[in-house]
Amino acid sequence: MKVGITSKLFVAISAACILVAVTMGIAVRMSFERGFIGYLQTQSHSESAQLKRELETAWAIHKSWDFAKDTAAASAAIPELNDAGGPPGPPDMNAPPDGLRLPSPQGAPGSTAQQGPPPTGLDAPPDARGAPGPGPGSQGNRHPPFRVYDANLKVVLQKGPPPPPDEPREALSADGKLIGWLAVGGPDMLLHSADRQFQTQQIRATWIIVGFAALLAAGVAVVLARVLLAPVRRLVEATHRLASGDYTIRVPDSGSDELHELASDFNRLAMSLGTAERSRRNFIADISHELRTPLAVLRGELEAIEDGVRKPDRATLASLQAEVAFLSQLIDDLFELSLADIGELSFEKVRLDVGPVVEAAAESFRDRLADKKIALQTEAGEASVIMLGDPYRLTQLMKNLLENAMRYTDEGGTVRVAVTKNAHEIQIDVQDSYPAVPEPLLPHLFDRLFRVDASRSRQSGGAGLGLALCKHIVNEHGGTIAALRSPLGGLWIMVRFATLESRDD
């Protein structure tokens, strides 16, 4: 079974949220329990300290624990014993206060008799608790149970159930001597049924909240998984269509996040692939056309010779040779461009003077230009123009530029070649006369197999690969090449290279 990214994201988000909710629930429960018990402990310690002061003061007044046998005197000396839920009233001389237990004459624990009304609150046994205590603000029956021992560890006074035997005792002293011991029950004995019920309710409420938080996290995870992955799903579907050859597919790229950038990159990729596919098809069509024309001419000439229509004389052989040369040049250009695409076109750069290289290439075209009645003008200058370059590739560059100028210049025109040095830059200009190239088409002249209108794409034109190869040669030398309108009325090719001095700088 295939698990999608939506399900994975849902599980990840919901699991993280549920884990956080459960962790918070456990932390809140532990914090509440510790805080609640801590609060009771603080309250117990405060009341124990107050009770200790009251006992020590009462003993100092009576100089013995005999007052504890008299309930009225004990209640008057220790208000703790008289607090039954409201302000203490006049002491009842015939009955001890709520929860007071007096020791037997022998002082043995457990032989005391409980007097007064039935015990409530903390003085009641555990199975008798559960009734709500006094209202807000009342402290009746809220004090911890305690037991008072004399110096000989005999029980002299007790309130509520006896503290556990291992409960720590605090020493009571007066006039610098030990007079007894005080044992106060801990928070566990202080907890009423209402307190325990409140604690249970809070814990139950905490886990209910955790449960609702987990459900909410699952719902939010579903929404987030769908919303966040909607652009991703669109990209996945668009990628499938793009892989199947639909280069017109586009995805919405609104927004400013990474998904927007990914969508924009996808659209640019689709556009680039579409352009590359069109270029590939056009390239194949153009190459087929370029190969078909000379082959058709060759086949026609050979058939004419076979049929006896034409004789195999010098003119016929020259025509066949011209078509073979065109095919050879076309194949060579294609081969070198393919090498350039994969970075395998070789360059052997040396220190050289550009002027003689340009002049030699121009002079090799002088006779051919003269045959078309095209004047050749060269301006190389006398100063040396030194650069780091490959003489063979630079000669190939100049021959392609001159070939292009010769093919597309009308008879009686002019071709001008100039080499100049400006600061740390070498500039080579090749200009020709009419006809001109339309301004919008100038940037496309260096595209492969690019053709202008019929005025410059006549039968004598080349295959449209020479200028593309020129651009690659210039780029490999770190230069720039541009096509402009020439003052002579035709095309102006401007090539710029850095001098050797500027490279050394």
N, C-alpha and C positions, 0 to 999 in steps of 0.2 A: 504494500500500500504506500503510495507516494504522499508524503507530508509536505504541504505547501509552505511558503514563507509566511503566509498569513497565519496559519495555525501555529507555526513556531513563534512568531512574534506575540500572538495571543497568549501562548503558554508562558513565554518569558515575562511579559508584563504582568499577567495575573499572578504568576508564582512570586515575582518580586514584591508585588503589592500585598499579597496574602502573607508572605513571610514577614514583611514589615508590620502588618496589622497584628499578627500573632505575637511577634516580639514585643510590640508596644503593649499588648494585653498582658503578657507575662510581667513586663516591667512595671506596668501600672498596678497589677495585683501585688507584686512584691513590695513596691513602694507604699501602697496603701496599708498592707499588713504591718510593715515595719513602722510606718509613721503612726498608725493607730496604737500599736503596742507601745511605741516610744512616748506618745502623748500620755497614755495611761501611766507609764512608768514615771514620767516627769511629775504628773499630778500626785502619784503615790509618794514619791520622794518629798515633795513639798508638804504634803499633809503629814508624813512621818516626822519631818523636822519640827513642824508646829506641835504635833502631839508630844514629841520628846520634850520640848520646852515646857509645855503645860504640865507634864508629869513631874519633871524636875522642880518646877515652881511649887506644885502642890506638895511634894515631899518636903521641900524646904520650909513650907509653912507649917506642916503638921509634924515634921521631924520623924515620920514613920509612915508605913503603908496602912496603918489602921483606919485611915479615913476611907479606904477603899471598901471596908466592910459596911459602911453607912452609905446607902445608895444616894441619899440626898446630898451628903457631903461630896461624894464622888462626882455627882452630876454638876454640883456647883463649882468644883475645882477644875473639872475637865468638860468644857462645853461640847466636845466631840461626842460624849455619851448622851447629851440632851438633844442632839439634832435629829429630829424625826420627820423632817420634811418641811419645816417652817421655822419661824423665829421661836426660840426656846421660851416657854412660859414658866410660871412659878413652879418650882420643884414640888413634886408630889411626895410627901414624906412617907406614904404608905406603900408606894410601888416604885421599883427602879425604872429608869428610862428604857425606851425601846432598845432591845438588844443587849442590855447590861447583864452580865453574869458574874455573880459574886462567888468567890471560892468558898469551899467548906471550911469549917474551923480548922481542919487539918491542912488545908491548902492543897489537897490532891486534885489534879486535873480530872475533869469529868464528873466530880461530885457536886458541881454547882447546879442550882435549879434555876431554870429560866422563869423570870417573872415578867409581869406586864402583859400587854396585848400580844397577840400572835406575831411572830417575827415576819418581817417583810424585807424585800430588797436583798441586800447583801447578808442580812442576818438570817435569812431563811435558808433552809437546806436546798440543794440544787433542784429537787423535784417539786419544790413549792414555789419556785420562781416562775416568771413568765408574765405576771401582771405588770402593766406599765407602771413606772415609778411616778414620782411627783412631777408636776408640770415644769415648764421651762423656768430656769432661774433657781429652782430649789435644789438643795444639796442633800436632802434627806435620803438616808440609806445608800449614799453614793461613796461614803468613805470606806477605805479598805479595812478589813477585819484585823484585829491586833490582839496580842496577849502580852501582859506585863508580868515579869518575874521579879522577885526580890533578889537580893544579893546571893541567896542560897538556891536560886533557880526554882523557887516555889511560886506557883501561880497566885497572883494577888488580884489580877483584874483581866477581864477578857470581853471582847466585843465580837459578835459574829462567830462563824466557825473557826476552830483553831487553825492557825497556819500550819503548814507541813513541818514535820520535825526537823528537816534540813534547811528550813528558812533561816537566813542569817539574822543574828540578834545584834542590836545596837546597845552599847553600854549607857546606863543612866548614872549621872554623877551629880552630887551636890556638896558644896563646901569642900571640894577637893577629894571626895571619897566616892567609891562605887556604892550605889544604892540599889541597883537592879539592872534588869535587861528588858528590852522592848523588841518584840518580833512582830512585824507587819506583813500581812499577806501581799503577794505580788499581783501583777495585773491580771493573771489568769483567774484569781479568786475575785477580782473586782468586776469582771465581765458579767453583766446581767444578760438575761435572755434577750432583752431588746438590743443590747450591744452586739450580741452574737448574730441576731437576726439582721441587724443593719450591716454587719460585716458580710454575711452570706449574700444579702441582696446586692451589695456593691460588687462582690465577685461575680455573681450571676449577671449583673448588668454589664460588667466589663466583657464577659465572654459573648453576650448577646451583641454588644457593639462590635466586637471583633468579627462575629459572623456576618453582620450587616456590612461591615467594611470589606470583608472578603467578597461578598456578592457584588458590592459596588465596584470593587477593583476588577472583577471579571467583566462586568458590563462596560466599564471604561476601557478595558483592554480590547474588547471586541470592537468598540467604536474607533479607538486609536489604530488598531491593526488595519481596519478597513480604510480609514481616512489617510493614514500615512503611506499605505502601500498602494493606494489607487494610482498615483503617478508611476510607481514601479511596474504595476500590471500593464499600464499603457505602454511603457517602454518595452516590456517583454513582448507584447503583441506586435508592436511596431518593429522590433528587432527580427521577429520571425518573418514578417512580411518583407523586410529589407533583405534578409538572407535568401528569400525565395526569388529575389530579383525585382521587387517593387521599390524602385528608387524615388518614387514620388511621395512615399509615406512621410508624414510629419507628425510630431507630437506637440501638444500645447506646452509652451515654455514660460508661462506666466509665473511670477514669484521672484524671490531673491535668495533662495537657499541653495544647497548643493544639488538638490533634485532639479531645480531650474537650470543650473549650470550643466548638469548631465543631459537634460532635454535639449538645451541649446547646442551642446556638442554633438548630440545624436542628429539633430537637424542639419548641422554643418557636415557631418559625416555622410548623411544621406545625399546631400547636395553634391558633395565632392565625388561620391561614388557614381552618382548620376552623370556628372560632368565627365568623369573618367570613362564611363561606359559609352557615352556619346562620342568622346574623342577616340576611343578604341574603334568604334564602328566606322567613324569618319576616316580614321587612319587606314583601316583595312580597305575601305572603298576607294580612298585616294591612291593608295599604293597599287591596288588592282588596276585602277585607271592608268596610272603612270606606267605600269608594266605592260598593260594591254596595248597602248599606243605604239611604242617602238616594236613590239612583237608583231603587231598587225602590219606595220610597214615592212618589217623584215620578211614576213610571210608573203606579202603581196609582191615584193621585189623578186623573191625566189620563185614564186609561181609564174611571174611574168618571164623570167629567164627560162624556166622549164618549158613554157608554152611558145617560146621564141618571140614573144612580144618585145622583149628587151634583150639587148646583147650584153654579155658580161664584159663591158668595156670599163675604162677608168672611171667614168662618171657614175656608173651603176655601182661599182665597188666602193667608191667614195661615199655614196649614199648609205650603203650597207654598213660601212665602217663608222659612219656618224651615229647611226642608230645603236650599234654595238657599244660605242663609246658612251652614249647616253645611258644605256642600261648598266654599264660598268660603273659609271659615276654614281648612279642612283643606288646601286647595291653597296658601293663603298661608303657613301654617306649614311645609309641605313646601318651598316655595320659599325661605323664609328659612333653614331648616336646611341646605338645599343650598348657599346662599350662605355660611353659617357654615363648612361643611366645607371650602370652597375659600378661605376667608379674605376673601370679598368682601362680607360683611355690614357695612354702613357704620355708623360711630359718629362723632358730632360732640360731643366732650366740652367742657363749659364749667363754670365755677364756679357752683354752685347750692346752694340750701338743700333738703335732702331732705324735710324735714317737710311743706311745702306740696304737694310732688309726691305723697307717699303719701296725704295727706288728700284731695286732689282725686280720686285714683283710687278711694279707698274710698267717697267720697260718690257717685260715679257708679254704684255698685252698691247703694246704700241702698234704692232703690225695688224693685229686683229681689229683694233679700234679704227685703224686707218682704212681697213677694208670696208667698214661701215660708215666711213667719212665722219668719224667722231674724233674730235681733237682731244689730246691728252695733255694736261697741265700738272706739273709736279713742283712742289715747294718743300724740299727737305731741309734746307738751311745748311750752313757750313759747320755749326757747332755740333759736337757730339751729344747725342741723347742716350745716356746709358740707363739700362734697366736689367732686371733679372727675368729672363724668359727663355722659351724654347724656340729656337730659330725656325725649325720645321713647322711648328704649329702657328707661329706668327706669319710665316709665308703662306701657309694654308688659309689663314684668316684674310690676308690681303687679297689672295687670288679669288676667294669666294665673294668678297665685297666687289672686286673689279668685274668678276663674271656677272654678278647681279646688275651692276651699273651698265655693262655693255649690252646685256640682253634687253634691258628696259629703257634704253635711251634711243630716241629717234635719230635717224641719219642727219648729219649736219650739226649734231649737238656737241656737248662738251662734257668731259669727265675731269674733275680736278681732285688731285691727291696732295695733301699737305701734312707735314709733321712739325709740331711746335712744342716748345717747352715752357711751361708756366709755373714758376716757383718750383715746387717739388712734384710736378705732375707733367706727364707726357700726353699730348693730344694728337690723335690721328683722325683726319677728316677725309672722307670720300664723298664727293658731291657729283651729281649729274644733272643734266638739263631735262626739259620736258620729255614725257608727261609726268605729272606729279601724282603723289599718293594722297587720297583724301585724308584730312586731318584725323577723323575718328579711327581710321584703320592703322595709323602709325604704330600704336603700341602692340598690335598683333602681328607685325611683320616678322617677329622672331619666333612665332609659333610654328610648329611643324606642319608642313604641307598647306600653309596658309596661302591663299591666292587673293589678289586684289581684283578689281573689275577687269573687263575685257581689254582696256587700253594698256594694261601691264601684264596681261595673262594670255598673250598671244601664243601661237604655236611654237615660237622660238624660245619661250620661257622654260625655266628649269622645273624641278620637281617640288621646290619649296622647302628644301632641307638645308640649303647652304647657310642661310642666315641663322637658323636654329643652331647649327654647328658652330657658327661664329660666336654666338652668345655663350656657348659652353666654353669655348677656348678663352674668351675674355674673362669669364668668371674664374676659371682655373688660374689665371694670372693675377687675380685680385683687382681687376679693373671693372669698368662700367661701359655699357654700349647703349646708345639711344638713337632713335630715328626721328628726324626733324624735317621740316620743309626747307628746301635748299633755296638760297638766293638766285641760283641759276634756273629755277623753275621746276626742278625735279626733287630727288630724294637726297637727304644729307644724313650720312651715317657718322656719328661721332663716337670715337673710342678713346677712353682715358685709362692710363696706367700710372702707377707710382714709380718715381725714379728710384735708382739704387740708393741715392743719398738719403731720400726720405725713409727708405726701409732701414738704413743704418741708424737714423735718428730714433 
